[in-house]
Amino acid sequence: MLLFLALLLIMPRTAKFRYDYRKGAVWHHETLISDFDFPIYKTAEQMEEERAQAGDGSVIPYYRFSDEIVNKNVRAAEALQLGTHASVKNRLVAVLRSVYAQGIVQDEGVRVDKRSANLSDEVLYVQKDKRASKYPVTEVYRQTDARAKVMAEVGKSFPSVNMDSIFRAAGVYDLIVPNLIYDKQTTELVQAESAERISPTQGFVSAGQLIVSEGEIVTAEIAQMLDSYKQEYQSNMGLQKSSLPYVIGNVLVALILVLILFLVIYFVDEGVLASKRRLWYIVFIVFLTALGALLAGRHDPVNLYLVPFTLALLYLRTFFRYGVIVPVYFVALLPLAIFCQNGIVLYVMYIAAGLVAALFYRSSERGWRQFLPCLVAFLVLVLIYTGFDFTGFISGNWGRTVLYLFLGSVISGAAYPLTYLFERIFKLLSTTRLVELTDTDNTLLRRLEEKAPGTFQHCLQVMSMAEMVTRTIGGNIALARAGALYHDIGKMKNPLCFVENSMLSTDPSAPSYHANLTPKESARDIIRHVADGLELAAKYSLPEEVAAFIRTHHGTTRTGYFYNKFVSEGGDPADTADFTYPGGKPQTREQVVVMLCDTVEAAARTLGDNSAKAYSDFVDRMIEGKNKEGQFDEADISIADLLAVGEALKTYLAQMYHERIAYPTKLRRRLSSSR
């Protein structure tokens, strides 16, 4: 229910465009006619190009008109002493004022609009008296041209006078300097504002206008119209948040997604539904995945490439077997396929990348190799995206998308250690933790080896056997190894009670542990190793999943040897309570495997016949006997699995206990003498 409500809460409030299309492909839908007015939005490439042009110095430059320079130099001209040519002064001042009024720039020229096709079209702004006016560049003077203009205009009025000599002698040329000063700050400010004012649209489509006909090729122009129609359609539909059909649709989709998830879990591993911790963890990961898919693309669809969706599969892989995580991962990504732009393409990309990453996870659980799945997932994503991009199924900035995919992979690698936090929060058992538990250098296993070395060797044999068998049926190998290694730790509290530890006795002639005990007393001490093991498991904080092997490895079977001895000594055959293990029956395939391996490993040592048929008959008897006793009734294991377990056990025994070649006596003597 909580997952349903959470999905309903984060579902998009806008309708998804119901047409799929791509540029260059045929429009397979019915003829599309716009049912509302909408603008044609420019593509991202067009916007970037226009921004680049606007930001490339193409804004008209601004100049400040300097009254200070004009007044200073005109007053200086009026004060000139020209001697016999004093009459020239009035004309000089008039022409100088006229030239300054048009404006003078430095000889290097002005900063012009680079979009202009020719010089006559180039303009600039002159700011004078707090007002800016646009002037053609041809109407302002360069400094050299201004000096020539003043000399020529004054010379026309006095043709007989050598005006250049008078100007040089009186320093008139020094009074003709630039009075238009380039205003860099204002120019750059206007340039920035101009870039921001670029219109995002180019054209308009009216209601009733044809957009694309059925069977028509989707050209770049049609694709741009479709993109604009799609954007406006989703925006308009988003205004109808209170639309009852839309709300009902969201409710149904959320309900279907939750139903699919629980059906998938039910069919792949029904036991997950019985474990609240494991079920809540799956729900949590599915919700996080849906949250990333439904929120990341709301502002910009390219953000979806930043979301490390493959991390969801790695988070699941830490605590579940492949048979569970793959179908759950498929379901978790469904919101991505249903609601997001290019959802199917993204779904395929992340499914493929996740599966490949999961394969690399098998050999990358420790050290720096933990980051290898993230790197492999990134390479797969880039490869698949490039393929879709080349074929036109998806469009976008390739470099930007690859950068986002890389950042998503970095996030994935950085966030992966959160599994240790999740392990604590949900009280789950990770593969890494199981691997740590099977390190024989830890305190509890060292104590077992010291106090009960025979039992320790037995546990190692059972672990080796269980690993092979579990691999055959596709179970959790790490869990089976840990369960096998700890299933008999309770024996260290009373090691001499068990025959495999008889070498610990300091007096070889002393009677055995059970010599002076009644069958019931012996059975009681034997059975007690289960309770002792659970006590040690609690003391050393072993995970419940591992402690379960201690409780179930004998199930509800009887201590056969002492029960038969009790009956043979006249005991009541119906009196079985004191000879029956109180532990529960196996619940999982791994627990069944450890039960069988424990029984087979202990009993196989008593076989005198090492032939393949003897091993085959022996294993069949053991499995059939446990099955008849109902030890597998509560376990999630099939007949096919039991048959596979039996074949694996037969193979293991044949490899371990095969007959050796007996060397002839003479050959043995010859070998001895040659040493």
TIKOL-465224 format. One record per residue (C-alpha): residue in three letters; residue number from 1; x, y, z. Coordinates in steps of 0.001 Angstrom, whole numbers, plus 500000, padded with zeros to 6 digits. Layout:
REM TIKOL-465224
> Ala,NUM,X,Y,Z
...
***
This chain:
REM TIKOL-465224
> Met,1,500000,500000,500000
> Leu,2,502814,502408,500891
> Leu,3,504575,501742,497586
> Phe,4,501317,502363,495714
> Leu,5,500780,505703,497487
> Ala,6,504403,506732,496988
> Leu,7,504259,505982,493256
> Leu,8,500977,507858,492952
> Leu,9,502534,510855,494685
> Ile,10,505573,511128,492394
> Met,11,503840,510283,489123
> Pro,12,503946,513113,486547
> Arg,13,501037,515542,486510
> Thr,14,501268,516026,482750
> Ala,15,500006,513726,480041
> Lys,16,502520,511773,478016
> Phe,17,502579,512418,474267
> Arg,18,500933,509425,472639
> Tyr,19,502908,509422,469371
> Asp,20,506332,507890,468820
> Tyr,21,508413,509298,465980
> Arg,22,511950,509960,464881
> Lys,23,513527,512161,462265
> Gly,24,514033,510450,458913
> Ala,25,511492,507693,459605
> Val,26,507962,507239,458254
> Trp,27,505017,508633,460248
> His,28,503016,505454,460899
> His,29,500195,507127,462798
> Glu,30,497103,508784,461449
> Thr,31,497351,512228,459875
> Leu,32,498026,514723,462661
> Ile,33,496247,518081,462642
> Ser,34,496844,520574,465420
> Asp,35,493845,521058,467679
> Phe,36,495257,524228,469251
> Asp,37,497565,527126,468427
> Phe,38,501209,526666,469365
> Pro,39,504584,528293,468622
> Ile,40,507402,526453,466874
> Tyr,41,510256,526234,469350
> Lys,42,513819,526518,468175
> Thr,43,516027,523480,468587
> Ala,44,518814,523435,471155
> Glu,45,521348,523730,468318
> Gln,46,519630,526801,466904
> Met,47,519516,528464,470318
> Glu,48,523183,527741,470954
> Glu,49,524142,529123,467542
> Glu,50,522193,532357,468104
> Arg,51,523640,532755,471588
> Ala,52,527111,532256,470152
> Gln,53,526468,534933,467538
> Ala,54,525044,537295,470142
> Gly,55,528030,536688,472392
> Asp,56,530669,536999,469630
> Gly,57,531145,540805,469664
> Ser,58,528253,541389,467254
> Val,59,526454,543955,469412
> Ile,60,526690,547564,468219
> Pro,61,529466,549342,470188
> Tyr,62,528740,552257,472516
> Tyr,63,530790,555506,472625
> Arg,64,530562,558422,475046
> Phe,65,530618,561951,473601
> Ser,66,533148,563964,475634
> Asp,67,532004,567590,476034
> Glu,68,535033,568215,478183
> Ile,69,537453,567495,475342
> Val,70,535418,569599,472883
> Asn,71,535123,572642,475168
> Lys,72,538768,572502,476170
> Asn,73,540100,572354,472616
> Val,74,537638,574925,471200
> Arg,75,538635,577397,473917
> Ala,76,542265,576692,473102
> Ala,77,541557,577427,469409
> Glu,78,539869,580711,470302
> Ala,79,542967,581759,472247
> Leu,80,545420,581081,469409
> Gln,81,547726,583953,468331
> Leu,82,547905,583762,464516
> Gly,83,549526,587192,463936
> Thr,84,548821,588487,460396
> His,85,546412,585570,459836
> Ala,86,544119,586397,462733
> Ser,87,541141,586353,460385
> Val,88,541605,582592,459996
> Lys,89,540754,582009,463671
> Asn,90,536978,582498,463421
> Arg,91,536692,580092,460491
> Leu,92,538926,577569,462266
> Val,93,536784,577605,465399
> Ala,94,533570,577146,463383
> Val,95,534934,574200,461396
> Leu,96,536425,572667,464543
> Arg,97,533054,572817,466284
> Ser,98,531380,571202,463250
> Val,99,533865,568301,463096
> Tyr,100,533675,567707,466853
> Ala,101,529858,567693,466598
> Gln,102,530005,564703,464245
> Gly,103,532583,562992,466408
> Ile,104,536192,561943,466189
> Val,105,537583,558481,466959
> Gln,106,541153,557268,467150
> Asp,107,542994,556393,463964
> Glu,108,542614,552629,464677
> Gly,109,538947,553099,463881
> Val,110,535805,551992,465720
> Arg,111,534552,548631,466992
> Val,112,531893,547680,464475
> Asp,113,529038,545184,464102
> Lys,114,530632,542047,462617
> Arg,115,527359,540940,461047
> Ser,116,527441,543924,458662
> Ala,117,527984,543010,455039
> Asn,118,529796,546219,454039
> Leu,119,531234,549354,455621
> Ser,120,528320,551631,454789
> Asp,121,526001,549490,456912
> Glu,122,528223,549550,459993
> Val,123,526909,551600,462853
> Leu,124,527722,552629,466403
> Tyr,125,525902,554232,469297
> Val,126,526982,557643,470591
> Gln,127,525823,558529,474073
> Lys,128,525360,562283,474473
> Asp,129,523338,564171,477076
> Lys,130,522174,560845,478576
> Arg,131,520728,559724,475253
> Ala,132,522211,557151,472884
> Ser,133,521821,557686,469140
> Lys,134,522793,555341,466330
> Tyr,135,525206,556701,463687
> Pro,136,526704,555120,460552
> Val,137,530433,554673,460917
> Thr,138,530950,556791,457790
> Glu,139,529580,559861,459601
> Val,140,532312,559982,462254
> Tyr,141,535913,560957,461670
> Arg,142,539138,559202,462358
> Gln,143,541655,561563,463957
> Thr,144,543803,561911,460791
> Asp,145,540718,562407,458621
> Ala,146,539389,565037,461022
> Arg,147,542646,567059,460794
> Ala,148,542574,566879,457019
> Lys,149,538893,567939,457007
> Val,150,539565,571000,459195
> Met,151,542526,572090,457062
> Ala,152,540588,571618,453829
> Glu,153,537487,573489,455002
> Val,154,539474,576424,456400
> Gly,155,541722,576419,453323
> Lys,156,538726,576888,451043
> Ser,157,538042,580224,452700
> Phe,158,541703,581328,452421
> Pro,159,543073,579808,449171
> Ser,160,546190,581975,449114
> Val,161,547314,580938,452581
> Asn,162,549558,577895,453271
> Met,163,547195,576508,455895
> Asp,164,549305,573434,456764
> Ser,165,552263,575635,457731
> Ile,166,550056,577885,459870
> Phe,167,548424,574889,461611
> Arg,168,551790,573326,462370
> Ala,169,553276,576521,463635
> Ala,170,550278,577349,465843
> Gly,171,549762,573743,467074
> Val,172,546246,573505,465631
> Tyr,173,546652,569806,464870
> Asp,174,547192,569106,468574
> Leu,175,543698,570479,469231
> Ile,176,542026,567887,466971
> Val,177,541840,564709,469113
> Pro,178,539190,561925,469587
> Asn,179,536140,563084,471509
> Leu,180,534234,559784,471143
> Ile,181,535444,557460,473915
> Tyr,182,534689,553686,473626
> Asp,183,532471,552549,476539
> Lys,184,533463,548913,477054
> Gln,185,531284,548343,480138
> Thr,186,528069,549527,478476
> Thr,187,528832,547581,475302
> Glu,188,529381,544317,477179
> Leu,189,526275,544872,479307
> Val,190,524112,545413,476221
> Gln,191,525760,542400,474589
> Ala,192,524846,540150,477541
> Glu,193,521292,541416,477650
> Ser,194,520986,540869,473925
> Ala,195,522036,537235,474273
> Glu,196,519410,536700,476966
> Arg,197,516677,538257,474859
> Ile,198,516946,535686,472082
> Ser,199,513472,534459,471223
> Pro,200,512960,530710,471833
> Thr,201,510406,530486,469010
> Gln,202,510450,530862,465249
> Gly,203,507026,530729,463712
> Phe,204,503537,529690,464665
> Val,205,501088,526860,463919
> Ser,206,497367,527583,464059
> Ala,207,494619,525237,465198
> Gly,208,493439,523098,462286
> Gln,209,496786,523291,460473
> Leu,210,498321,520066,459121
> Ile,211,501426,518936,460989
> Val,212,502221,515589,459316
> Ser,213,500329,513178,457069
> Glu,214,500154,509415,457476
> Gly,215,503014,507738,455605
> Glu,216,504981,510983,455278
> Ile,217,508707,511087,456032
> Val,218,509465,512997,459227
> Thr,219,511846,515691,458000
> Ala,220,513845,518005,460258
> Glu,221,511178,520709,459874
> Ile,222,508329,518301,460672
> Ala,223,510256,516892,463639
> Gln,224,510699,520420,464969
> Met,225,506954,521043,464650
> Leu,226,506194,517717,466346
> Asp,227,508600,518519,469190
> Ser,228,506898,521884,469653
> Tyr,229,503420,520338,469493
> Lys,230,504481,517696,472019
> Gln,231,505880,520313,474420
> Glu,232,502784,522480,474192
> Tyr,233,500460,519460,474426
> Gln,234,502076,518258,477649
> Ser,235,502041,521776,479043
> Asn,236,498360,522261,478264
> Met,237,497413,518853,479642
> Gly,238,499386,519662,482786
> Leu,239,496897,522413,483536
> Gln,240,494173,519823,483909
> Lys,241,495475,518421,487218
> Ser,242,492000,517964,488568
> Ser,243,490844,515948,485558
> Leu,244,489150,512839,486979
> Pro,245,490103,510499,484075
> Tyr,246,493739,511515,484400
> Val,247,493739,510826,488158
> Ile,248,492057,507464,487604
> Gly,249,494665,506617,484977
> Asn,250,497509,507345,487404
> Val,251,495842,505239,490086
> Leu,252,495465,502279,487720
> Val,253,499046,502495,486458
> Ala,254,500446,502689,490010
> Leu,255,498281,499748,491032
> Ile,256,499427,497690,488050
> Leu,257,503109,498400,488764
> Val,258,502761,497316,492393
> Leu,259,500804,494212,491370
> Ile,260,503441,493220,488794
> Leu,261,506192,493634,491384
> Phe,262,504493,491417,493958
> Leu,263,503568,488781,491373
> Val,264,507167,488674,490173
> Ile,265,508435,488242,493744
> Tyr,266,505817,485563,494395
> Phe,267,506848,483485,491381
> Val,268,510632,483854,491687
> Asp,269,511002,483587,495467
> Glu,270,507877,483307,497585
> Gly,271,510033,483311,500698
> Val,272,510774,487010,500211
> Leu,273,507122,487823,500908
> Ala,274,507440,486069,504257
> Ser,275,510483,488123,505246
> Lys,276,509427,491675,506039
> Arg,277,512997,492950,506083
> Arg,278,513815,491604,502625
> Leu,279,510466,492689,501195
> Trp,280,510807,496221,502559
> Tyr,281,514285,496466,501105
> Ile,282,513052,495528,497625
> Val,283,510199,498031,497920
> Phe,284,512701,500689,499007
> Ile,285,515007,500080,496014
> Val,286,512077,500023,493565
> Phe,287,510808,503317,494986
> Leu,288,514252,504960,494701
> Thr,289,514486,503838,491065
> Ala,290,511022,505152,490258
> Leu,291,511805,508406,492048
> Gly,292,514911,508913,489942
> Ala,293,513036,508158,486718
> Leu,294,509985,510325,487443
> Leu,295,511718,513374,488929
> Ala,296,515018,513641,487042
> Gly,297,513496,514244,483609
> Arg,298,510836,516767,484589
> His,299,513029,519812,483989
> Asp,300,515285,518449,481249
> Pro,301,515145,514853,479890
> Val,302,518944,514773,479593
> Asn,303,519089,514668,483410
> Leu,304,517945,511052,483191
> Tyr,305,521449,510136,482057
> Leu,306,522776,511375,485398
> Val,307,520692,508887,487385
> Pro,308,522700,505697,488162
> Phe,309,519857,503244,487510
> Thr,310,522272,500282,487300
> Leu,311,523073,500901,490957
> Ala,312,519618,499523,491822
> Leu,313,520616,496120,490464
> Leu,314,523931,496171,492358
> Tyr,315,522109,497107,495563
> Leu,316,519796,494130,495039
> Arg,317,522644,491802,494082
> Thr,318,524303,492386,497449
> Phe,319,521482,490614,499282
> Phe,320,519614,488486,496721
> Arg,321,520403,485820,494159
> Tyr,322,520267,486485,490413
> Gly,323,516958,484679,490060
> Val,324,515350,487418,492176
> Ile,325,517223,490566,491221
> Val,326,516871,490356,487427
> Pro,327,513045,490254,487235
> Val,328,512745,492803,490066
> Tyr,329,515157,495113,488198
> Phe,330,513038,494794,485051
> Val,331,509977,495858,487036
> Ala,332,511795,498675,488859
> Leu,333,512684,500327,485524
> Leu,334,509132,500204,484137
> Pro,335,508341,503816,485222
> Leu,336,511318,504881,483102
> Ala,337,509851,503169,480038
> Ile,338,506273,504323,480656
> Phe,339,506584,507970,481631
> Cys,340,509914,509346,480389
> Gln,341,510859,510825,477046
> Asn,342,512639,508212,474916
> Gly,343,511613,505804,477666
> Ile,344,511919,502583,475655
> Val,345,515422,503479,474484
> Leu,346,516495,504341,478039
> Tyr,347,514875,501150,479337
> Val,348,516879,499025,476891
> Met,349,520093,500915,477692
> Tyr,350,519872,500494,481451
> Ile,351,518597,496912,481311
> Ala,352,521580,495876,479192
> Ala,353,524067,497867,481277
> Gly,354,522642,496501,484521
> Leu,355,522817,492878,483403
> Val,356,526417,493222,482198
> Ala,357,527379,494979,485446
> Ala,358,525761,492147,487429
> Leu,359,527914,489606,485585
> Phe,360,531082,491522,486484
> Tyr,361,529871,491785,490075
> Arg,362,530524,488040,490516
> Ser,363,534283,488607,490535
> Ser,364,534350,492186,491801
> Glu,365,533143,492087,495379
> Arg,366,536324,493206,497089
> Gly,367,538778,496110,496963
> Trp,368,539056,498414,493979
> Arg,369,537285,495839,491813
> Gln,370,533994,496937,493363
> Phe,371,534132,499886,490950
> Leu,372,534621,497657,487895
> Pro,373,530875,497008,487361
> Cys,374,530263,500788,487282
> Leu,375,532962,501266,484650
> Val,376,531642,498407,482534
> Ala,377,528092,499754,482825
> Phe,378,529300,503159,481607
> Leu,379,530983,501650,478545
> Val,380,527871,499623,477707
> Leu,381,525638,502693,478075
> Val,382,527862,504769,475783
> Leu,383,527985,501993,473198
> Ile,384,524215,501493,473133
> Tyr,385,523470,505224,473166
> Thr,386,525854,505744,470244
> Gly,387,524072,503015,468304
> Phe,388,520656,504579,468909
> Asp,389,522061,508018,468085
> Phe,390,523540,506873,464761
> Thr,391,520294,505176,463732
> Gly,392,518201,508238,464644
> Phe,393,516132,506595,467369
> Ile,394,517319,509251,469785
> Ser,395,518684,512761,469314
> Gly,396,520735,515064,471463
> Asn,397,524190,516401,472152
> Trp,398,526383,513277,472079
> Gly,399,529240,514802,474054
> Arg,400,526974,516216,476753
> Thr,401,525102,512931,477092
> Val,402,528317,510900,477414
> Leu,403,529516,513356,480075
> Tyr,404,526261,512865,481987
> Leu,405,526559,509080,481677
> Phe,406,530100,509282,483031
> Leu,407,528992,511436,485969
> Gly,408,526164,508968,486623
> Ser,409,528697,506134,486738
> Val,410,530867,508131,489158
> Ile,411,527818,508668,491358
> Ser,412,527130,504941,491145
> Gly,413,530635,504072,492331
> Ala,414,530511,506647,495112
> Ala,415,527071,505516,496316
> Tyr,416,527744,501779,496197
> Pro,417,529197,501655,499774
> Leu,418,525736,502659,501019
> Thr,419,524981,498932,500882
> Tyr,420,526724,498630,504252
> Leu,421,524333,501232,505673
> Phe,422,521346,499439,504129
> Glu,423,522614,496183,505621
> Arg,424,522388,497755,509070
> Ile,425,519086,499569,508537
> Phe,426,517203,496594,507085
> Lys,427,519189,494007,509069
> Leu,428,520104,492069,505945
> Leu,429,523003,489777,505218
> Ser,430,525298,490784,502359
> Thr,431,527567,488564,500309
> Thr,432,530543,490525,501602
> Arg,433,529536,489762,505186
> Leu,434,529189,486066,504358
> Val,435,532640,486016,502799
> Glu,436,534026,487596,505969
> Leu,437,532307,484955,508096
> Thr,438,533943,482120,506151
> Asp,439,537408,483445,506928
> Thr,440,538760,480683,509183
> Asp,441,540995,483189,510961
> Asn,442,538092,484768,512839
> Thr,443,537824,484274,516603
> Leu,444,534915,481816,516734
> Leu,445,536317,479463,514104
> Arg,446,539766,479530,515703
> Arg,447,538166,478482,519004
> Leu,448,536339,475664,517225
> Glu,449,539603,474456,515680
> Glu,450,541383,474561,519043
> Lys,451,538673,472929,521155
> Ala,452,537167,470519,518631
> Pro,453,539638,469959,515772
> Gly,454,537792,466901,514470
> Thr,455,534541,468841,514281
> Phe,456,536370,471705,512574
> Gln,457,537690,469371,509865
> His,458,534208,467907,509477
> Cys,459,532792,471424,508990
> Leu,460,535420,472178,506355
> Gln,461,534476,469022,504460
> Val,462,530782,469824,504684
> Met,463,531486,473370,503477
> Ser,464,533395,472110,500456
> Met,465,530650,469619,499660
> Ala,466,527862,472172,500165
> Glu,467,529591,474671,497895
> Met,468,529711,472203,495013
> Val,469,526133,471043,495506
> Thr,470,524716,474564,495902
> Arg,471,526433,475694,492731
> Thr,472,524751,472811,490910
> Ile,473,521244,473966,491836
> Gly,474,521966,477694,491508
> Gly,475,521593,478543,495194
> Asn,476,523334,481107,497362
> Ile,477,526844,479665,497515
> Ala,478,528210,482159,500057
> Leu,479,525307,481475,502414
> Ala,480,525667,477692,502064
> Arg,481,529419,477917,502802
> Ala,482,528839,479988,505933
> Gly,483,526012,477765,507143
> Ala,484,528093,474624,506652
> Leu,485,531088,476104,508435
> Tyr,486,529103,477095,511546
> His,487,526456,474381,511743
> Asp,488,528309,472356,514419
> Ile,489,529992,475104,516473
> Gly,490,527978,473986,519514
> Lys,491,530166,470880,519739
> Met,492,533092,472921,521072
> Lys,493,531323,473150,524451
> Asn,494,531525,469380,524921
> Pro,495,533907,468110,522222
> Leu,496,534611,464639,523715
> Cys,497,530928,463816,523376
> Phe,498,531484,463427,519610
> Val,499,533509,460663,518065
> Glu,500,535426,462863,515620
> Asn,501,537120,464549,518616
> Ser,502,538113,461332,520424
> Met,503,541814,462045,519776
> Leu,504,541573,464820,522386
> Ser,505,541492,462242,525202
> Thr,506,544780,462285,527142
> Asp,507,544365,458669,528229
> Pro,508,543968,456268,525279
> Ser,509,542940,453450,527617
> Ala,510,540195,455487,529239
> Pro,511,536600,454474,528361
> Ser,512,534720,456534,525775
> Tyr,513,532546,459483,526773
> His,514,529323,457457,526391
> Ala,515,530561,454267,528075
> Asn,516,528899,455010,531413
> Leu,517,525851,456873,530090
> Thr,518,522398,455550,529325
> Pro,519,521133,455928,525729
> Lys,520,518851,458762,526800
> Glu,521,521703,460579,528548
> Ser,522,523949,460166,525529
> Ala,523,521174,461386,523191
> Arg,524,520578,464359,525452
> Asp,525,524254,465413,525332
> Ile,526,524421,464854,521578
> Ile,527,521263,466876,520903
> Arg,528,522446,469649,523181
> His,529,525044,470805,520651
> Val,530,522238,472529,518709
> Ala,531,521186,474656,521694
> Asp,532,524844,475303,522548
> Gly,533,525473,476382,518967
> Leu,534,522563,478837,519017
> Glu,535,523872,480233,522296
> Leu,536,527312,480799,520766
> Ala,537,525730,482321,517654
> Ala,538,523948,484878,519823
> Lys,539,527091,485572,521845
> Tyr,540,529202,486191,518737
> Ser,541,526399,488047,516879
> Leu,542,526121,485642,513996
> Pro,543,523417,486685,511489
> Glu,544,520057,484967,511896
> Glu,545,520379,483477,508399
> Val,546,523563,481671,509488
> Ala,547,522204,480687,512904
> Ala,548,519260,479060,511100
> Phe,549,521644,476375,509789
> Ile,550,522572,475470,513367
> Arg,551,518915,475053,514259
> Thr,552,517864,473129,511128
> His,553,520827,470975,510085
> His,554,519318,467989,511950
> Gly,555,515722,469081,511472
> Thr,556,513450,466897,513603
> Thr,557,515398,463681,513051
> Arg,558,516410,461237,515791
> Thr,559,519803,460250,517138
> Gly,560,519531,456890,515401
> Tyr,561,522403,455058,517084
> Phe,562,521286,455714,520663
> Tyr,563,517586,455300,519851
> Asn,564,518250,451864,518369
> Lys,565,520416,450997,521378
> Phe,566,517612,452109,523689
> Val,567,515076,449928,521874
> Ser,568,517436,446941,521767
> Glu,569,517857,447231,525530
> Gly,570,514109,446929,526017
> Gly,571,513016,450528,525739
> Asp,572,509586,451519,524431
> Pro,573,509857,452240,520658
> Ala,574,507167,454910,521057
> Asp,575,509331,456815,523510
> Thr,576,511107,459007,520938
> Ala,577,510950,462435,522537
> Asp,578,514343,462214,524246
> Phe,579,515996,461106,521024
> Thr,580,514497,463741,518686
> Tyr,581,516136,467032,517765
> Pro,582,513907,469985,518681
> Gly,583,515207,472232,515909
> Gly,584,512912,473292,513045
> Lys,585,512903,471698,509624
> Pro,586,514913,473300,506790
> Gln,587,513173,476245,505122
> Thr,588,515519,477001,502221
> Arg,589,517367,475048,499574
> Glu,590,520676,475951,501181
> Gln,591,519560,474538,504537
> Val,592,518478,471299,502843
> Val,593,521870,471069,501137
> Val,594,523773,471511,504419
> Met,595,521535,468923,506156
> Leu,596,522251,466344,503446
> Cys,597,525955,467162,503186
> Asp,598,526326,466901,506968
> Thr,599,524638,463495,507017
> Val,600,526444,462164,503942
> Glu,601,529906,463365,505018
> Ala,602,529606,461756,508451
> Ala,603,528107,458485,507260
> Ala,604,530267,458066,504143
> Arg,605,533303,457322,506311
> Thr,606,531670,454094,507500
> Leu,607,531237,452680,503984
> Gly,608,533548,449820,503237
> Asp,609,532753,449743,499530
> Asn,610,534204,452608,497470
> Ser,611,532510,451685,494218
> Ala,612,530368,454162,492282
> Lys,613,527273,451964,492799
> Ala,614,527831,451881,496550
> Tyr,615,528007,455673,496686
> Ser,616,524959,455988,494450
> Asp,617,522851,453645,496562
> Phe,618,524089,455281,499757
> Val,619,523155,458821,498641
> Asp,620,519756,457677,497339
> Arg,621,519014,456040,500708
> Met,622,519990,459158,502622
> Ile,623,517846,461514,500514
> Glu,624,514900,459130,500425
> Gly,625,515080,458602,504192
> Lys,626,515067,462345,504933
> Asn,627,512236,462844,502474
> Lys,628,510100,460113,504063
> Glu,629,510657,461653,507468
> Gly,630,509197,464900,506089
> Gln,631,512376,466915,506608
> Phe,632,511906,468718,503256
> Asp,633,508209,469478,503681
> Glu,634,508730,473119,504638
> Ala,635,511664,473811,502325
> Asp,636,511540,475760,499069
> Ile,637,513080,472956,497032
> Ser,638,511752,470965,494096
> Ile,639,512081,467312,493154
> Ala,640,514347,468362,490305
> Asp,641,516596,470165,492788
> Leu,642,516756,467072,495018
> Leu,643,517705,464905,492049
> Ala,644,520448,467410,491122
> Val,645,521652,467441,494741
> Gly,646,521848,463645,494726
> Glu,647,523901,463533,491528
> Ala,648,526278,466200,492835
> Leu,649,526785,464299,496101
> Lys,650,527534,461071,494251
> Thr,651,530114,462847,492121
> Tyr,652,531729,464453,495148
> Leu,653,531992,461172,497064
> Ala,654,533441,459386,494047
> Gln,655,536112,462079,493759
> Met,656,536939,462166,497486
> Tyr,657,536833,458516,498482
> His,658,537889,456682,495341
> Glu,659,540068,453610,495708
> Arg,660,543865,454017,495423
> Ile,661,546120,451676,493482
> Ala,662,547830,449172,495783
> Tyr,663,551483,448872,494928
> Pro,664,552920,445261,494827
> Thr,665,555068,444268,497820
> Lys,666,558300,443969,495824
> Leu,667,557695,447350,494227
> Arg,668,557107,448930,497612
> Arg,669,560387,447452,498895
> Arg,670,562231,448679,495822
> Leu,671,560792,452154,496259
> Ser,672,561787,452134,499941
> Ser,673,565356,451040,499233
> Ser,674,565784,453736,496577
> Arg,675,565039,456505,499053
***
